[in-house]
Amino acid sequence: FMKARIKAGLYDFTFHDTRHTAATRIAPKLPLLDLCKMFGWTDPKRAMVYYNPTSSQIAARLSQP
């Protein structure tokens, strides 16, 4: 990871950033407890640290039947 990061010029990018991105992209597709299980979180509050829904994502969920 470190070699690829440096080669790409992403000096401030960390492995944690990849986890955050994955959680953010997967979160709208899973129920909260499934997301917690997938990432190994025992407290749903932990998911809220990683999941940052956009207003568009929230609106899309509200418009679903």
Protein Blocks (a to p, Z undefined) as FASTA:
>chain_A
ZZmmmmnopakbcfklmmmmmmmmmmmmpcfklmmmmnopabfklmmmmmccdfklmmmm
mmpZZ
